């Protein structure tokens, strides 16, 4: 890696936008060529507009958004593959990019020859690439295909070779656009372990993925794109909750939230004090009161955590039985009401989630005034730690989707302890150990 000072900004984007000309008919394209300047025969389509982003050395940023939100377009611009229509991008150091499948490969070259080519593009000498060639081939693990033209590769082989090249050559900035979704689970785990190593060595990572868990685990910040514009940037937990709001909340609630964001930003810019916007799905508790979204059609009136005999508790031992419950009051005729829970670590990593829809225990034909108690009973097979529980009520739709009626994010806290401690991590998996000299029968305690 290049020896740039620690903490340096490796990537800076200001006002980046990409516009495409959309023609209604092929004839209009010809007219535009012949009569340029007279008038426009096209409609402007902005795939991306007004994007600002800074990425410092050793920092990892995740980008999320619906399909068509501009994520891939942004990464192509940041990688230098695509020129922006407006704005500016500056980078420092070596930039490696895993974009669409096969990007940057010569299909007629062998895997070995493409490794040398990619190394040259990253600024390495042939000798430096040769020194890493064995490690790249081992990481890719594609056997004799390493010496075959890449046009004979499967999509999985493409990903293996591309990631192996960039991971072993250690760029200062690695850009990954959902490429890892193609590989098998074992290779994905291998890749993410390598990403962790790169982070520890000071590489910066820009990651596009649909996996909220990956972003929460591997990124320090996140950005939400929607309709080619930045709808949120900041702490991963906050941005992911906003993304879920975009996916699942009704449009009116999400638009209200966006308007609140704009007013709060304007007030701060003017030096005025402004209340923080209330996230329509995942608002944080404030001033001792649980924040909530409400559609006025149903409301979570009470939540609780009980032990196996029905006593309120917060502290449990590993393996204890627990009941997590909520009281849902209905205020309208709703054909199908479902309830769910999600358990996360302090870092925001999802541990477990379920709903009455999964368990086929939904509330049918709810009426105004109805009050339902929903109880989830389970065993806490979790390692020592503190966990947060989110609860939600939603309307189940005929197409299998749902719209949230009320959701309380991280409304309950569970502390799990073990004495003496026998395991680490998140999931508690009971094990038996046997130790014996080789050739003798194993003995268990």
Buried (B, 14 or more C-beta within 10 A) or exposed (E): BEEBEEEEBBBBBBEBBBBEEEBEEEEBBEBBEEEEEEEEBBEEEBBBBBBEBEBBBBBBBBBBBBEEBBBBBBBBBBBEBBEBBBBEBEBBBBBBBBBBBBBBBBEEBBBBBBBBBBBEBBEBEEEBBEEBBEEBBEBBBBEEBBEBBBEEBEEBBBBBBBBBBBBBBBBBBBBBBBBBEBBEEEBBEBBBEBBBEBBEEBBBBBBBBBBBBBBBBBBBBBBBBBBBBBBBBEBBBBBBBBBBBBEBBBEEBBEBBBEBBEEBEEEEEEEEEBEEBBBBBBBBEEEEEBBBBBBEBBBBEEBBBBBEEEEEBEEBEBEBEBBBBBBBBBBEEBEBBBBBBBBBBEEBBBBBEBBBBEEEEBBEEBEEEBEBEBEBEEEBBBBBBEBBBBBBBBBBEEEEEBBBBBBBBBBBEBEBBBEEEEBEEBEBEEEEEEEEEEEEEEEEE
